[in-house]
């Protein structure tokens, strides 16, 4: 939906500036006036700003750590019996990251003007995860706001723990690969060219291996502007493609077809989807609404599209498991577990078990891949260095023998 920059007057006499999303300017104006705001101006965000936000992943998203701390403090204050508005005012008195403080101030102002807490967070667009306002709405309807925030905190901490495991597993191979590439580049652009000058001056006939290495060295030595340009152009091009839904869908489909990587992407997205859906269902949110929220929360465009298709089929009366079975995003085992959950009335628990299963599978697969990757990198690096060293020493031996005779 379009984004608008609004200058508003509150019932308390304050003037606030907010960025909100709405179907149209008129719809937004009516919505704001119904909430008690005096609307000074509504300006549409420029298209180039929206493209930049898409390329940067949302632009002003807050840090996960700050968000977790806020929710821990917020749930503690609510549990102690303090009203929502008083709790927000107390939390705003603490020094926080500038963007987060500004967003919380806007949330407080909207709640003060009569909006619900979930509406106030939803009006911040992509700054907060889309699952969060839906979770709050479930808590507001059921009167169990503290419990749903605590459930959401558990969800966040679980996601964070899985990401930390994956990052810690791949960080050493990435460092090793970076150092290997840097060492090979140094050999081919600095060391080998110095020996090439020596060989050219001697006029000796060079072995085929040495000529091949010198040719590769010349490509690296004189072609570095091309490599630098490609290193800049390729990521920029990919980000431009990914700035639109069609491009994101194309790239996501390509990534999922890559051997080994594709299966791990599938495991990660099944885990994320089932955990998010299970959290919403456990909070009392209807399955159709939950599917809508989950589709927006997914980072993989293939899963976004498939979940919207599942939502339409569920609205038409199909069961969740049969709708999922017709898509390319679920494994047969996951579909069977969802079917069992639906038939027994324990859908949230079964979705949680699916997410735990694929978390463990993903962690095991990443650890196994890293265990294979490390020796392979060392072997490849050793072979390349051995070829370079041989290509340098073979002509030296020939020249030594020539001088000796």
C-alpha positions in Angstrom: 0.0 0.0 0.0 1.1 3.6 -0.5 2.9 5.4 2.2 2.0 8.9 3.4 3.8 11.5 5.5 1.2 13.1 7.9 1.4 16.3 10.0 -1.2 15.9 12.8 -2.6 17.7 15.8 -3.4 15.6 18.9 -6.2 16.2 21.4 -3.6 17.3 23.9 -2.5 20.2 21.6 0.7 18.5 20.4 1.8 18.5 16.7 3.3 15.2 15.5 4.6 13.9 12.2 4.0 10.3 11.3 4.6 8.0 8.3 1.5 5.8 7.7 0.3 3.3 5.1 -3.2 3.4 3.7 -5.1 2.5 0.5 -5.6 6.2 -0.4 -5.2 9.7 1.0 -8.9 10.1 1.6 -9.2 6.8 3.4 -6.2 7.8 5.6 -7.7 11.2 6.4 -11.0 9.6 7.4 -9.2 7.1 9.6 -7.1 9.7 11.3 -10.1 12.1 11.9 -12.1 9.1 13.4 -9.3 8.6 15.9 -9.5 12.3 17.0 -6.5 13.7 15.1 -6.6 17.2 13.5 -5.1 16.6 10.0 -2.8 19.5 8.9 -1.4 17.8 5.8 -1.0 14.4 4.2 1.8 14.0 1.6 2.5 11.0 -0.5 5.9 9.4 -0.2 7.9 9.7 -3.4 8.4 6.6 -5.6 12.2 6.8 -5.4 11.9 6.7 -1.6 9.8 3.6 -1.7 12.3 1.9 -4.1 15.2 2.8 -1.8 13.3 1.4 1.2 12.7 -1.9 -0.7 16.4 -2.1 -1.7 17.5 -1.4 1.9 15.1 -3.9 3.4 12.8 -1.4 5.0 15.2 1.4 5.8 14.3 2.2 9.3 13.8 -1.2 11.0 14.8 -1.3 14.6 17.4 -3.6 16.0 16.2 -7.0 17.3 18.0 -6.7 20.6 16.4 -3.3 21.4 13.0 -4.8 20.5 13.5 -7.8 22.7 14.5 -5.6 25.7 11.5 -3.3 25.1 9.1 -6.2 25.2 10.7 -7.7 28.3 10.3 -4.3 30.1 6.8 -3.7 28.7 5.4 -7.1 29.7 7.0 -6.7 33.2 5.2 -3.3 33.7 1.9 -4.7 32.4 2.2 -7.7 34.7 2.7 -5.4 37.6 -0.8 -3.9 36.9 0.2 -0.6 35.2 -2.0 0.6 32.3 -0.7 0.5 28.7 -0.3 4.2 28.4 1.5 4.6 31.7 3.8 1.8 30.8 4.6 3.4 27.4 5.4 6.7 29.2 7.7 5.0 31.6 9.5 3.2 28.8 9.9 6.4 26.8 11.7 8.0 29.8 14.5 5.6 29.2 17.2 6.6 26.7 16.9 4.4 23.6 18.1 4.4 20.0 16.9 7.5 18.2 14.7 5.9 15.6 13.2 3.5 18.1 12.5 6.3 20.5 10.7 8.3 17.7 8.6 5.3 16.8 7.6 4.6 20.4 6.6 8.3 20.8 4.3 8.0 17.8 2.8 4.8 19.2 2.2 6.5 22.6 0.6 9.5 20.9 -1.8 7.3 18.9 -2.7 5.3 22.0 -3.3 8.5 23.9 -5.6 9.6 21.1 -7.8 6.5 21.4 -6.1 4.0 19.0 -5.5 0.5 20.2 -2.0 -0.7 20.9 -2.0 -3.1 18.0 -3.3 -0.4 15.6 -0.6 2.0 16.7 2.2 -0.5 16.0 0.6 -1.6 12.7 0.6 2.0 11.5 4.4 2.1 11.7 4.6 0.1 8.4 7.6 -2.2 8.1 9.4 -0.8 11.1 8.1 -3.5 13.4 7.6 -7.2 12.3 4.1 -7.7 10.9 3.4 -10.6 13.3 3.8 -8.2 16.3 0.6 -6.1 15.8 -1.4 -9.2 15.0 -0.2 -10.8 18.3 -1.0 -7.7 20.2 -4.5 -7.7 18.7 -5.1 -11.3 19.8 -4.0 -10.3 23.3 -6.3 -7.3 23.4 -9.3 -9.3 22.3 -8.7 -12.1 24.8 -7.6 -9.8 27.7 -4.3 -11.7 28.0 -1.9 -9.1 26.6 1.0 -10.1 29.0 0.8 -13.7 28.0 0.8 -13.1 24.3 3.8 -10.7 24.6 5.7 -13.3 26.6 4.8 -15.9 23.9 6.1 -13.5 21.3 9.3 -13.0 23.3 9.8 -16.8 23.3 9.3 -16.8 19.5 11.9 -14.0 19.0 14.5 -15.7 21.3 14.1 -19.0 19.5 14.6 -17.3 16.1 17.6 -15.5 17.4 19.1 -18.7 18.8 18.8 -20.5 15.5 20.4 -17.6 13.6 23.3 -17.5 16.1 23.9 -21.2 15.6 24.0 -20.8 11.8 26.2 -17.7 11.9 28.7 -19.2 14.3 28.9 -22.3 12.2 29.7 -20.5 8.9 31.9 -17.6 10.2 35.2 -19.6 10.2 34.8 -21.0 6.7 34.0 -17.4 5.4 37.1 -16.1 7.1 39.1 -19.0 5.6 37.7 -18.4 2.2 38.4 -14.7 2.3 42.0 -15.2 3.4 42.5 -17.9 0.7 41.2 -15.6 -2.1 43.4 -12.7 -0.8 46.5 -14.9 -0.7 45.9 -16.2 -4.2 45.3 -12.7 -5.5 48.5 -11.5 -3.9 50.5 -14.4 -5.4 49.1 -13.8 -8.9 49.3 -10.0 -8.9 52.5 -9.3 -7.0 54.8 -12.4 -6.7 54.4 -14.0 -10.0 54.8 -10.8 -12.1 58.2 -10.2 -10.5 59.4 -13.7 -11.6 57.8 -13.1 -15.0 60.2 -10.2 -15.5 63.1 -12.4 -14.6 62.0 -15.2 -17.0 61.5 -12.7 -19.9 65.0 -11.2 -19.4 66.6 -14.6 -19.3 65.0 -15.6 -22.7 64.6 -19.2 -21.6 61.9 -21.4 -22.9 59.2 -21.7 -20.3 57.3 -24.9 -19.4 53.6 -25.1 -20.3 52.6 -24.8 -16.6 54.5 -21.6 -16.1 53.1 -20.1 -19.3 49.6 -20.9 -18.1 50.1 -19.4 -14.7 51.7 -16.3 -16.2 48.6 -15.9 -18.4 46.3 -16.2 -15.4 48.5 -13.7 -13.6 48.2 -11.2 -16.5 44.5 -11.5 -16.4 44.4 -10.7 -12.6 47.1 -8.0 -12.9 45.5 -6.0 -15.7 41.9 -7.1 -15.4 41.4 -5.9 -11.8 39.2 -2.9 -12.9 36.8 -5.4 -14.5 36.7 -7.5 -11.4 36.2 -4.5 -9.2 33.4 -3.3 -11.5 31.8 -6.7 -11.5 32.0 -6.9 -7.7 30.0 -3.6 -7.5 27.7 -4.1 -10.5 26.5 -7.6 -9.6 25.2 -6.9 -6.1 23.7 -3.6 -7.2 21.9 -5.4 -10.1 20.6 -8.1 -7.8 19.3 -5.5 -5.3 17.5 -3.6 -8.2 16.0 -6.9 -9.3 15.0 -7.8 -5.7 13.4 -4.3 -5.3 10.3 -5.6 -7.0 8.1 -8.7 -6.1 8.6 -10.3 -9.5 12.3 -10.0 -9.2 12.3 -11.4 -5.7 10.2 -14.3 -6.8 12.6 -15.1 -9.6 15.7 -14.9 -7.4 14.1 -16.9 -4.6 13.1 -19.6 -7.1 16.7 -19.8 -8.5 18.2 -20.1 -5.0 15.9 -22.9 -4.1 17.0 -24.9 -7.1 20.7 -24.8 -6.1 21.9 -28.2 -4.9 22.3 -28.5 -1.1 21.6 -24.8 -0.6 18.1 -25.1 -1.9 17.1 -27.8 0.6 18.5 -25.8 3.5 16.6 -22.7 2.4 13.5 -24.8 2.3 14.2 -26.2 5.8 14.7 -22.6 7.2 11.5 -21.2 5.6 9.4 -24.2 6.7 10.7 -23.7 10.3 10.0 -20.0 10.2 6.6 -20.3 8.6 5.4 -23.1 11.0 6.7 -21.3 14.1 5.1 -18.0 13.1 1.8 -19.6 12.2 1.8 -21.7 15.4 2.5 -18.6 17.5 -0.5 -16.8 16.0 -2.9 -19.8 16.2 -1.9 -20.3 19.8 -2.7 -16.7 20.5 -6.3 -17.2 19.2 -6.0 -15.6 15.8 -8.2 -17.1 13.1 -6.3 -19.3 10.6 -7.1 -17.1 7.6 -5.9 -13.9 9.3 -2.8 -15.8 10.6 -1.9 -17.0 7.1 -2.2 -13.4 5.9 0.2 -12.2 8.6 2.6 -15.1 8.0 2.8 -14.4 4.3 3.8 -10.8 5.0 6.4 -11.9 7.5 8.2 -14.3 5.2 11.4 -13.1 3.7 11.3 -15.6 0.9 9.0 -14.5 -2.0 8.2 -18.0 -3.1 6.7 -18.7 0.4 4.8 -15.3 0.3 3.1 -16.3 -3.0 2.4 -19.8 -2.0 0.9 -18.8 1.4 -1.4 -16.3 -0.3 -2.6 -19.2 -2.5 -3.1 -21.4 0.6 -5.1 -18.5 2.3 -7.4 -18.3 -0.7 -8.0 -22.0 -0.8 -8.7 -22.1 3.0 -11.2 -19.3 2.5 -12.9 -21.4 -0.1 -13.4 -24.2 2.4 -10.3 -26.4 1.9 -8.4 -27.8 4.8 -5.0 -26.2 5.7 -3.0 -29.4 5.1 -4.6 -30.2 1.7 -3.9 -26.6 0.6 -0.3 -26.8 1.7 0.1 -30.2 0.0 -0.7 -28.6 -3.4 2.2 -26.1 -3.1 5.9 -26.4 -3.6 6.8 -25.1 -0.1 6.1 -28.0 2.2 7.7 -31.5 2.6 5.4 -34.6 2.8 6.3 -35.1 6.5 5.4 -31.5 7.4 2.0 -31.8 5.5 1.3 -35.0 7.4 2.0 -33.4 10.8 -0.2 -30.4 9.9 -3.0 -32.9 9.0 -2.7 -34.6 12.3 -2.8 -31.3 14.1 -5.9 -30.2 12.3 -7.7 -33.5 12.9 -6.9 -33.6 16.6 -7.4 -29.9 17.3 -3.7 -29.4 18.3 -2.6 -27.5 15.3 -0.5 -24.9 17.2 1.4 -27.7 19.1 2.0 -29.7 15.9 3.3 -26.6 14.0 5.7 -26.0 16.8 6.9 -29.6 16.6 7.5 -29.2 12.8 9.5 -26.0 13.4 11.6 -27.7 16.0 12.3 -30.7 13.8 13.4 -28.5 10.9 15.5 -26.3 13.2 17.4 -29.4 14.2 17.7 -30.6 10.6 19.0 -27.3 9.5 21.6 -27.0 12.2 22.8 -30.5 11.5 23.0 -29.9 7.8 24.9 -26.6 8.2 27.4 -28.3 10.6 27.9 -31.2 8.3 28.4 -28.8 5.3 30.9 -26.7 7.3 32.8 -29.9 8.4 33.2 -30.8 4.7 33.9 -27.3 3.5 36.8 -26.5 5.8 39.1 -29.4 4.5 38.0 -28.8 0.9 39.0 -25.1 1.2 42.4 -26.0 2.6 42.9 -28.7 -0.1 42.0 -26.3 -2.9 44.2 -23.5 -1.5 47.1 -26.0 -1.1 46.8 -27.2 -4.7 46.7 -23.7 -6.1 49.7 -22.6 -4.1 51.6 -25.7 -5.1 50.8 -25.0 -8.8 52.0 -21.4 -8.5 55.2 -22.5 -6.6 56.0 -25.2 -9.2 55.4 -22.8 -12.1 58.0 -20.4 -10.6 60.6 -23.0 -9.6 60.5 -25.2 -12.8 62.0 -22.4 -15.0 64.6 -21.6 -12.2 65.7 -25.3 -12.3 65.9 -25.2 -16.1 68.0 -22.0 -16.0 70.3 -23.4 -13.3 70.9 -26.5 -15.3 71.5 -24.4 -18.4 74.1 -22.3 -16.5 75.6 -25.4 -15.0 76.3 -26.9 -18.5 
